[in-house]
Amino acid sequence: MRVLCSDPDPCPIRPNCCLGCARDQLSKGSYGSQNTNEKERTPRRPPWTLAVGVPKFSVNKDHVSYIHYSQCITHLPSPQAINPHQIPTILFDLFQMKLSQFHPSFAVIVNLLVDRYFPSDPDDAFLDGPPDISYDSTSMVDYILSSMLAIMPQVRAVDPGTWANQPEGDISEGLVLCCLAHQWRLECRRRRAAVWSPMPWSRASELETEKTALTESTFTVQSICEEDLPAENDPGVRFLQSTVGHPLDIPWFGAPHDDYPFCHTLSTYTMSRRRGKAQTLFDDAALWVSALSLGVLEATTRTRIPEAVLVRPGSTETGGRLVLSGTRILRLLAYWRYHATRSGPASYSQTLPYAQATVRLLERALSALDEEIGIMTSVLAPGGLVQEVKLDIVGSIALTIIPLALVAREIWHALPEVSSSLDQIIKKERSFYPAMVGSCRERMYRAGWCPYTLSDRLLGILGQSTLFLSSIANLPPYIRRDREEHRNCNRSSCAFYTISDTTTYVPRHAHPACTCEFSRPPLDSVIRLLSEGQIPVIIYDGVRELRIEPAQGHPYVAVSHVWADGMGSTTEDGLPTCMVARVARLAQTLLPKSGAFWIDALCIPANGEMRKRAIKLMAQTYRDAAKVLVIDECVRKQCSLSKPWEENLLRIATSGWVRRIWTLQEGLLARELWVEFAEGPVDIEESLLGTSSKGIAIPPGFVSTQSSSLPSSPQLSVSTGKLLPLVPLFGFRARHKDFALNLDSSSQDTPISDIAELLLDRTTTKAEDELPAISSLLPRQVDLDAILSITGPDAAQRRIQAFLLQVRELSRGFALYPMPRLTLPGFSWAPRALATIAGTVHGEISRYGRGICTKEGLLAEYFVAAFDKPVSVTDTHRLGNTTGDEMFGMHVVHRTSTSTSISEPWVSMWIGSSRSIPVTIDALLFLSENALNAGRHVWGAAVCGAWDDGSSIRRATEDGTAESRPRRLTYVAPCMVLNDTSVKRLLSFQDKEGWPGIGLPSSSWVLLQ
């Protein structure tokens, strides 16, 4: 959680907080009468000569509300520096500010004012003069309210000259009252917009107080202490963790909870704790958190839960700040489940009202989380909590309430109407789901996880199940040497797994304390076999001797690993003897009669020509191996057959082995794929995933999440089909069971879309190695020798160019989506690497249509919409940075098929950093004729004419004439067209008169360069 204040016990509203002590004072005070000695009072009058009808006030200047009001006046511009004629401009600027941008005292006063007077329409309060309110002449809040309501109509009616006739003090106070009136009006609207919030002003709270389904006298409330909770390793706790997930720690802001009566509804919970108190907006935010966590847990379980049972110091990553412990919440749920299912059968008339009230409570709580995501209905944001903290709170509370609902569904499974209702609210799509994913991601970052590992694809899959999402969020990362080892990583790449300088790379010993010598195979034997086109394999004598034999006639184990684990080397350099012995023992376990193995560190020499031959043989090496063994340090130390298989799969999915491009082919081609666990080599598909050579099989004890009740044992809790995408390689092997065996005889190539999907989230240290690393997956017409012969500084880009030219027929969709592009002449439309192809391009040619890749560019048929004149994209159109590209946007005016009808779509463009701004565009390319009129977003490409000012494009598209040659267009950037009017209103920043005009899209053959 972000640190908002540097004080030892800070106020989380602002670092420059004067509320540190004032909050304590405010909690003891009230906004009613101030029973103080007459000598301590000071008379107050409205600060405006035209304000009439305001009663006289005599208030205590030492009261906290007086102090805060004085702070408001102090922190506005000095009246001496104000030109009265600038007052309208100053007020306009002040009205553009958010409440959080003012001094914290403004937020305190605004909250007090809204609590004091909350009209149905705040604008009406200023139309006909002061409302009929009975004021307390000793209340500072009433003084501010009466002055604000009396002055505002007068301020609106007077000219700047009237301000000039006021004393300096009245000018300052007048500005403060104007600001307070504006913010008070906004706060009133925000509260009126609240429907599901637990706070007293929401519509649900109003209805709840009028129609209470239960009264506290109809049931018994039990109390609980820490000793009542089951132990963390209790079978019931472990069962819940494997079936409903592990709640996250919830930030705790110290809202009052203990010493209040038990409350069975959210409205009574918040009302009882706000009654008679002067709340700051932060206090309200803290109370909101308390109500949706402790309040919901108490009302659902009908148990008094003291703060001390759940509140604990957080982890070191959060600075030890107080949290509601997720582990203790899980233990509380296990306690409730145990006692609720063993307390004996209750009568239907007793159980049904309780269960129905719980359903209403949980539905309201989840809806309140949805509502908090909004701008106008947030309680946390006005309280000063930044967006990152707000979303973290919403996500962590959601990952408590959903498991709570799952347990309730099990407890009341015998009540079909209740169980069905709970099932519906659990499965309902919620707007806070991205907050859950984001909360887990941020917590894992802080715990030391690699940002690149936590990809959008991985968390998107896990986000479909709160069980998996919360489980991975509570898994500690695997730390090899240092908690900061991923500090240089980002969401685009992992620096730790990228061995950029092989000259300083040193293989590691099997044990840190070992200092044994290196073992090397006979180099001449390796070179001889490679020269003959044979695969060399290693046979170890158990001491230091490494014997080289041809793979033919010797069943062998091919080792798949990543260099970051310390097993990288060449034939000439070898490996530490202890490491060789360890690999040999594993091979002997898998092949007791042979014990032969192949590993690149010993079987691929550094010599250039022989190295190329060995790389060309790698596909055959792994395809011909009797078994392929994955050795990954993270998997070996974190995976075990004694652990839930879900956790093992998560560890594999976040390991280095699935992040590297070289290991993809090695896993795909395996006849039998084995992975080293803590116990030793494990057949991953047969023993862990429950598959065999015949395909997917449901593991014993499988229970689908579609079931209306929880599984009876901690077995699989989500379907195999949902889990396999965590490791696309496993899913591909399941769909293509005989892929390796039929590779040579198959008449159908692996589609580029499948290759791109398999490469997602994988990287290689040298960009030019991507194609050689997946040589077995490349289409048959690709000449690997020709690609390997391309060397030099720009080898990576020229190899991709050569690959595309050899494939020849490509999807037209390549040009339409944001992704890194080549910078070679004629190929600015082309993807820079197969691993970076956007996920939305994963369609077949039949979906997007085909284009022909030529040396001059991509020849394809598109629908071209030309602008009325060339459009210059400048810094004024810049929206920000996303995925490494700069995002630009503009409105355009589109002429539809009728002269009187126009549309005003919004066009967003992702322009690569290699291009300098401004750039000129002449037209947009689409795959559909009605792209500019579609009611949703449509992808396209922005282009400019390469040979003239674009007039030829416009003439051809307007009169429909065809030319004998395709139009040469220079590719500028992918774009997306939005036709949503609400989005247009939010994004518009230009006058409509300046919007570029664009014509009807017309089909045309294009040579895209």
Backbone hydrogen bonds, N-H to C=O, Kabsch-Sander energy under -0.5 kcal/mol:
donor,donor_aa,acceptor,acceptor_aa,energy
4,L,2,R,-0.6
14,R,11,C,-0.5
17,C,14,R,-0.6
17,C,15,P,-0.9
20,G,17,C,-0.5
22,A,18,C,-0.9
23,R,19,L,-3.1
25,Q,21,C,-1.8
26,L,22,A,-3.4
27,S,23,R,-2.1
28,K,24,D,-0.8
28,K,25,Q,-0.9
29,G,25,Q,-1.1
35,N,33,S,-0.8
36,T,34,Q,-2.0
40,E,37,N,-1.8
41,R,38,E,-1.2
42,T,59,V,-3.3
44,R,57,F,-2.5
48,W,46,P,-1.0
51,A,48,W,-1.2
52,V,50,L,-0.7
57,F,44,R,-1.4
58,S,137,S,-2.7
59,V,42,T,-2.1
61,K,40,E,-1.1
61,K,59,V,-0.7
63,H,60,N,-1.4
66,Y,63,H,-0.6
67,I,63,H,-2.2
68,H,64,V,-2.7
69,Y,65,S,-2.0
70,S,66,Y,-2.4
71,Q,67,I,-2.1
72,C,68,H,-1.9
73,I,69,Y,-1.9
74,T,70,S,-2.3
75,H,71,Q,-1.8
76,L,73,I,-1.1
81,A,78,S,-1.3
82,I,79,P,-1.3
83,N,81,A,-0.5
86,Q,83,N,-3.0
87,I,84,P,-1.3
90,I,86,Q,-2.7
91,L,87,I,-3.0
92,F,88,P,-2.3
93,D,89,T,-2.4
94,L,90,I,-2.5
95,F,91,L,-2.5
96,Q,92,F,-0.8
96,Q,93,D,-0.6
97,M,93,D,-0.5
97,M,94,L,-1.0
101,Q,98,K,-1.7
102,F,99,L,-1.2
106,F,103,H,-2.1
107,A,103,H,-0.6
108,V,104,P,-1.5
109,I,105,S,-2.3
110,V,106,F,-2.7
111,N,107,A,-2.1
112,L,108,V,-2.1
113,L,109,I,-2.6
114,V,110,V,-2.4
115,D,111,N,-2.3
116,R,112,L,-1.8
117,Y,113,L,-2.7
124,D,121,D,-1.1
125,A,121,D,-0.6
125,A,122,P,-0.7
126,F,123,D,-1.4
127,L,124,D,-1.1
128,D,124,D,-0.8
133,I,131,P,-1.5
135,Y,133,I,-0.9
137,S,135,Y,-0.6
139,S,136,D,-1.9
140,M,138,T,-0.6
143,Y,139,S,-1.8
144,I,140,M,-2.3
145,L,141,V,-2.6
146,S,142,D,-2.7
147,S,143,Y,-2.3
148,M,144,I,-2.6
149,L,145,L,-2.6
150,A,146,S,-1.9
151,I,147,S,-2.4
152,M,148,M,-1.9
154,Q,150,A,-0.6
155,V,151,I,-2.8
156,R,152,M,-2.1
157,A,153,P,-0.9
158,V,154,Q,-1.1
162,T,159,D,-1.8
163,W,159,D,-0.8
164,A,160,P,-1.5
165,N,161,G,-0.8
165,N,162,T,-0.7
166,Q,163,W,-1.7
171,I,167,P,-2.0
172,S,168,E,-2.1
173,E,169,G,-2.4
174,G,170,D,-2.6
175,L,171,I,-2.3
176,V,172,S,-2.1
177,L,173,E,-2.6
178,C,174,G,-2.1
179,C,175,L,-2.5
180,L,176,V,-3.0
181,A,177,L,-2.6
182,H,178,C,-2.2
183,Q,179,C,-2.6
184,W,180,L,-2.9
185,R,181,A,-2.2
186,L,182,H,-2.0
187,E,183,Q,-2.6
188,C,184,W,-2.4
189,R,185,R,-2.1
190,R,186,L,-2.5
191,R,187,E,-2.4
192,R,188,C,-2.3
193,A,189,R,-1.7
194,A,190,R,-0.7
194,A,191,R,-0.8
202,S,199,M,-1.6
203,R,194,A,-1.5
204,A,195,V,-2.4
206,E,202,S,-2.0
207,L,203,R,-2.5
208,E,204,A,-2.3
209,T,205,S,-2.1
210,E,206,E,-1.2
211,K,207,L,-2.7
213,A,211,K,-0.6
218,T,215,T,-2.1
219,F,216,E,-0.8
222,Q,220,T,-0.5
222,Q,302,R,-1.6
224,I,304,R,-1.7
228,D,225,C,-1.6
229,L,225,C,-0.6
229,L,226,E,-1.2
234,D,231,A,-1.7
238,R,234,D,-2.6
239,F,235,P,-2.4
240,L,236,G,-2.0
241,Q,237,V,-2.3
242,S,238,R,-1.6
243,T,239,F,-0.7
243,T,240,L,-0.9
244,V,240,L,-3.4
245,G,240,L,-1.2
250,I,324,L,-2.1
252,W,322,L,-2.1
260,Y,257,H,-0.6
269,Y,265,T,-1.4
270,T,266,L,-2.2
271,M,267,S,-2.7
272,S,268,T,-2.0
273,R,269,Y,-0.8
274,R,270,T,-1.0
274,R,271,M,-0.7
275,R,271,M,-2.0
277,K,274,R,-2.1
278,A,26,L,-0.7
278,A,29,G,-0.5
279,Q,277,K,-0.9
284,D,280,T,-1.9
285,A,281,L,-1.9
286,A,282,F,-2.7
287,L,283,D,-2.4
288,W,284,D,-2.4
289,V,285,A,-2.0
290,S,286,A,-2.2
291,A,287,L,-2.9
292,L,288,W,-2.1
293,S,289,V,-0.7
293,S,290,S,-0.6
294,L,290,S,-0.5
295,G,290,S,-2.6
296,V,291,A,-1.0
297,L,293,S,-2.5
298,E,294,L,-2.7
299,A,295,G,-2.3
300,T,296,V,-2.4
301,T,297,L,-2.2
302,R,298,E,-1.6
303,T,298,E,-1.3
304,R,222,Q,-3.6
305,I,303,T,-0.6
309,V,306,P,-1.5
310,L,306,P,-0.7
310,L,307,E,-1.1
311,V,307,E,-3.4
312,R,323,V,-2.8
314,G,321,R,-2.2
318,T,315,S,-1.1
319,G,316,T,-1.5
320,G,315,S,-2.2
321,R,318,T,-0.9
323,V,312,R,-2.9
324,L,250,I,-3.0
325,S,310,L,-2.8
325,S,323,V,-0.8
329,I,325,S,-2.0
330,L,326,G,-2.2
331,R,327,T,-2.0
332,L,328,R,-2.3
333,L,329,I,-2.4
334,A,330,L,-2.1
335,Y,331,R,-2.1
336,W,332,L,-2.6
337,R,333,L,-2.7
338,Y,334,A,-2.4
339,H,335,Y,-2.2
340,A,336,W,-2.9
341,T,337,R,-1.9
342,R,338,Y,-0.6
343,S,339,H,-0.6
350,Q,347,S,-0.7
351,T,347,S,-2.6
352,L,348,Y,-2.5
354,Y,350,Q,-0.9
355,A,351,T,-2.8
356,Q,352,L,-2.9
357,A,353,P,-2.5
358,T,354,Y,-1.9
359,V,355,A,-2.1
360,R,356,Q,-2.2
361,L,357,A,-2.3
362,L,358,T,-2.8
363,E,359,V,-2.4
364,R,360,R,-2.3
365,A,361,L,-2.5
366,L,362,L,-2.5
367,S,363,E,-2.1
368,A,364,R,-2.4
369,L,365,A,-1.6
370,D,366,L,-1.9
371,E,367,S,-2.5
372,E,368,A,-1.9
373,I,369,L,-0.9
373,I,370,D,-0.9
374,G,370,D,-0.5
374,G,371,E,-1.2
378,S,375,I,-0.7
383,G,379,V,-0.8
384,G,381,A,-2.1
385,L,380,L,-1.8
386,V,384,G,-0.5
390,K,386,V,-2.8
391,L,387,Q,-2.6
392,D,388,E,-1.6
393,I,389,V,-2.4
394,V,390,K,-2.5
395,G,391,L,-2.7
396,S,392,D,-2.3
397,I,393,I,-2.4
398,A,394,V,-2.3
399,L,395,G,-1.8
400,T,397,I,-1.7
401,I,397,I,-2.5
402,I,398,A,-2.4
404,L,400,T,-1.8
405,A,401,I,-2.4
406,L,402,I,-2.1
407,V,403,P,-2.3
408,A,404,L,-2.3
409,R,405,A,-2.2
410,E,406,L,-1.6
411,I,407,V,-2.5
412,W,408,A,-2.3
413,H,410,E,-1.3
415,L,412,W,-1.8
418,V,415,L,-0.6
419,S,415,L,-3.0
420,S,416,P,-2.7
421,S,417,E,-1.5
422,L,418,V,-2.6
423,D,419,S,-2.1
424,Q,420,S,-1.9
425,I,421,S,-2.1
426,I,422,L,-1.9
427,K,423,D,-2.0
428,K,424,Q,-1.2
433,Y,430,R,-1.1
436,M,432,F,-1.8
437,V,433,Y,-2.1
438,G,434,P,-2.8
439,S,435,A,-2.7
440,C,436,M,-2.2
441,R,437,V,-2.5
442,E,438,G,-2.6
443,R,439,S,-2.0
444,M,440,C,-2.1
445,Y,441,R,-2.3
446,R,442,E,-2.2
447,A,443,R,-1.5
448,G,444,M,-0.7
448,G,445,Y,-1.4
449,W,444,M,-2.7
454,L,450,C,-1.3
455,S,453,T,-2.0
459,L,455,S,-2.5
460,G,456,D,-2.1
461,I,457,R,-1.9
462,L,458,L,-2.3
463,G,459,L,-2.3
464,Q,461,I,-1.3
465,S,462,L,-2.0
469,L,462,L,-0.7
469,L,465,S,-2.6
470,S,466,T,-2.5
471,S,467,L,-1.8
472,I,468,F,-2.6
473,A,469,L,-1.7
474,N,470,S,-1.2
475,L,472,I,-0.9
479,I,477,P,-0.7
480,R,478,Y,-0.6
485,E,482,D,-1.8
487,R,484,E,-2.0
489,C,486,H,-1.6
490,N,493,S,-2.4
495,A,493,S,-0.6
498,T,495,A,-0.6
499,I,497,Y,-0.9
500,S,498,T,-1.4
502,T,500,S,-0.7
504,T,501,D,-0.8
508,R,566,G,-1.9
514,C,511,H,-2.0
519,S,575,L,-3.3
526,V,522,P,-1.7
527,I,523,L,-2.6
528,R,524,D,-2.3
529,L,525,S,-2.1
530,L,526,V,-2.3
531,S,527,I,-2.4
532,E,528,R,-1.4
533,G,530,L,-1.5
534,Q,529,L,-3.1
537,V,549,E,-2.8
538,I,597,F,-3.6
539,I,547,R,-2.1
541,D,545,E,-2.1
547,R,539,I,-2.8
547,R,545,E,-0.5
549,E,537,V,-2.2
551,A,535,I,-2.5
554,H,551,A,-2.4
557,V,596,A,-2.0
558,A,556,Y,-0.5
558,A,627,K,-2.3
559,V,557,V,-0.6
559,V,598,W,-2.9
560,S,629,L,-2.9
565,D,562,V,-1.6
566,G,563,W,-2.5
567,M,562,V,-0.6
568,G,563,W,-0.5
571,T,604,I,-1.3
574,G,570,T,-3.0
575,L,519,S,-1.8
577,T,517,E,-2.6
579,M,576,P,-0.7
580,V,576,P,-2.2
581,A,577,T,-2.5
582,R,578,C,-1.7
583,V,579,M,-2.3
584,A,580,V,-2.5
585,R,581,A,-2.2
586,L,582,R,-1.8
587,A,583,V,-2.3
588,Q,584,A,-2.5
589,T,585,R,-1.8
590,L,586,L,-1.7
591,L,587,A,-3.0
595,G,591,L,-1.5
596,A,555,P,-0.6
597,F,538,I,-2.1
598,W,557,V,-2.9
602,L,599,I,-1.8
603,C,599,I,-1.9
604,I,600,D,-1.7
611,R,607,N,-2.6
612,K,608,G,-1.9
613,R,609,E,-1.8
614,A,610,M,-2.4
615,I,611,R,-2.5
616,K,612,K,-2.3
617,L,613,R,-1.3
618,M,615,I,-1.3
621,T,617,L,-2.6
622,Y,618,M,-2.2
623,R,619,A,-2.0
624,D,620,Q,-2.6
625,A,621,T,-0.7
626,A,556,Y,-1.6
627,K,556,Y,-1.2
628,V,672,E,-2.7
629,L,558,A,-2.4
629,L,627,K,-0.5
630,V,628,V,-0.5
630,V,674,W,-3.0
631,I,560,S,-2.5
631,I,629,L,-0.6
632,D,630,V,-0.6
636,R,632,D,-3.0
637,K,633,E,-2.1
638,Q,634,C,-1.4
639,C,635,V,-2.6
643,K,640,S,-1.6
647,E,644,P,-0.5
648,N,644,P,-1.7
649,L,645,W,-2.5
650,L,646,E,-2.2
651,R,647,E,-2.4
652,I,648,N,-2.3
653,A,649,L,-2.8
654,T,650,L,-1.2
655,S,652,I,-1.5
659,R,656,G,-1.5
660,R,656,G,-0.6
660,R,657,W,-0.5
661,I,763,T,-2.3
664,L,661,I,-1.4
665,Q,661,I,-0.7
666,E,662,W,-0.9
667,G,663,T,-1.9
668,L,664,L,-2.3
669,L,665,Q,-2.2
670,A,667,G,-0.6
671,R,625,A,-0.5
674,W,628,V,-3.2
674,W,672,E,-0.7
675,V,682,V,-2.7
676,E,630,V,-2.5
677,F,675,V,-0.6
677,F,680,G,-2.9
678,A,639,C,-2.1
680,G,677,F,-0.6
682,V,675,V,-2.1
684,I,673,L,-1.3
684,I,682,V,-1.1
685,E,673,L,-0.6
687,S,683,D,-2.6
688,L,683,D,-0.8
688,L,684,I,-0.7
689,L,684,I,-2.1
691,T,685,E,-4.9
692,S,695,G,-1.8
695,G,692,S,-2.1
697,A,690,G,-0.9
702,F,699,P,-1.5
703,V,716,L,-1.2
707,S,704,S,-1.5
715,Q,713,S,-3.2
722,K,719,S,-0.7
723,L,719,S,-1.1
724,L,720,T,-2.3
726,L,723,L,-2.1
727,V,724,L,-1.6
730,F,727,V,-1.5
731,G,724,L,-0.6
731,G,727,V,-1.4
732,F,728,P,-2.6
733,R,729,L,-2.4
734,A,730,F,-2.1
735,R,731,G,-1.9
736,H,732,F,-2.5
739,F,736,H,-1.7
742,N,738,D,-2.4
743,L,740,A,-0.9
746,S,742,N,-2.1
754,D,751,P,-0.5
755,I,751,P,-2.1
756,A,752,I,-2.8
757,E,753,S,-1.8
758,L,754,D,-2.3
759,L,755,I,-1.7
760,L,756,A,-0.6
760,L,757,E,-0.8
762,R,759,L,-2.3
763,T,659,R,-2.6
767,A,765,T,-0.6
769,D,766,K,-2.0
770,E,767,A,-1.4
773,A,769,D,-2.2
774,I,770,E,-0.7
774,I,771,L,-1.1
775,S,772,P,-1.3
777,L,774,I,-1.9
778,L,774,I,-0.7
778,L,775,S,-0.8
782,V,779,P,-1.7
784,L,782,V,-0.9
787,I,783,D,-1.6
788,L,784,L,-2.9
789,S,785,D,-1.6
790,I,787,I,-1.3
791,T,789,S,-0.7
795,A,792,G,-1.6
798,R,794,D,-2.3
799,R,795,A,-2.5
800,I,796,A,-1.7
801,Q,797,Q,-2.3
802,A,798,R,-2.5
803,F,799,R,-2.4
804,L,800,I,-2.6
805,L,801,Q,-2.1
806,Q,802,A,-2.1
807,V,803,F,-2.4
808,R,804,L,-2.6
809,E,807,V,-2.3
810,L,808,R,-0.6
810,L,851,G,-2.5
812,R,849,G,-2.0
814,F,811,S,-1.4
815,A,812,R,-1.3
816,L,813,G,-1.7
822,L,827,F,-0.6
822,L,830,A,-2.0
826,G,1009,Q,-0.7
827,F,824,L,-2.3
828,S,1009,Q,-1.2
830,A,827,F,-1.4
832,R,820,P,-2.4
836,T,833,A,-1.0
837,I,834,L,-1.2
841,V,838,A,-1.9
842,H,839,G,-1.5
843,G,841,V,-3.4
847,R,844,E,-1.5
848,Y,844,E,-1.4
849,G,845,I,-3.1
851,G,810,L,-2.9
852,I,859,L,-3.0
853,C,808,R,-3.0
853,C,851,G,-0.5
854,T,852,I,-0.6
854,T,857,G,-2.9
857,G,854,T,-0.6
858,L,1008,L,-2.4
859,L,852,I,-3.1
859,L,857,G,-0.6
860,A,858,L,-0.7
860,A,1006,V,-2.3
862,Y,860,A,-0.5
862,Y,1004,S,-2.5
863,F,926,F,-2.7
864,V,862,Y,-0.6
864,V,1002,S,-2.9
865,A,863,F,-0.5
865,A,924,L,-2.9
866,A,864,V,-0.6
867,F,922,D,-2.8
868,D,997,G,-2.6
871,V,921,I,-2.8
873,V,871,V,-0.6
873,V,919,V,-3.4
874,T,872,S,-0.7
877,H,874,T,-1.6
878,R,875,D,-1.5
879,L,887,M,-3.8
880,G,887,M,-1.2
882,T,885,D,-3.0
885,D,882,T,-2.2
886,E,911,I,-2.3
887,M,880,G,-3.8
888,F,909,M,-2.8
889,G,877,H,-2.3
890,M,907,V,-1.8
892,V,905,P,-2.1
893,V,996,P,-3.1
894,H,892,V,-0.6
894,H,903,S,-3.1
895,R,998,I,-1.8
896,T,894,H,-0.6
896,T,901,S,-1.9
901,S,898,T,-1.2
903,S,894,H,-1.8
906,W,978,L,-2.9
907,V,890,M,-3.1
908,S,906,W,-0.5
908,S,976,M,-2.8
909,M,888,F,-3.1
910,W,974,P,-1.9
911,I,886,E,-2.6
911,I,909,M,-0.7
912,G,910,W,-0.5
915,R,912,G,-1.6
919,V,873,V,-1.6
921,I,871,V,-2.6
922,D,943,V,-2.7
923,A,943,V,-1.8
924,L,865,A,-2.5
925,L,941,A,-3.0
926,F,863,F,-2.1
931,A,928,S,-1.0
933,N,930,N,-1.3
934,A,930,N,-0.7
934,A,931,A,-0.7
938,V,977,V,-1.9
940,G,975,C,-2.8
941,A,925,L,-1.6
942,A,973,A,-3.4
943,V,923,A,-2.5
944,C,970,T,-1.8
946,A,968,R,-1.6
954,R,950,G,-1.8
955,R,951,S,-2.7
956,A,952,S,-2.2
957,T,953,I,-2.3
958,E,954,R,-1.9
959,D,955,R,-2.4
960,G,956,A,-1.2
967,R,1005,W,-2.0
969,L,967,R,-0.7
969,L,1007,L,-2.0
970,T,944,C,-3.2
971,Y,969,L,-0.6
972,V,942,A,-2.5
973,A,942,A,-1.5
975,C,940,G,-2.5
976,M,908,S,-2.4
977,V,938,V,-3.0
978,L,906,W,-3.1
978,L,976,M,-0.5
981,T,979,N,-0.5
984,K,980,D,-2.2
985,R,981,T,-2.2
986,L,982,S,-1.6
987,L,983,V,-2.1
988,S,984,K,-1.8
994,G,991,D,-1.7
995,W,992,K,-1.5
998,I,893,V,-2.7
999,G,866,A,-2.7
1002,S,864,V,-1.9
1004,S,862,Y,-2.6
1006,V,860,A,-3.1
1007,L,967,R,-2.7
1008,L,858,L,-3.0
1008,L,1006,V,-0.8
1009,Q,969,L,-3.0
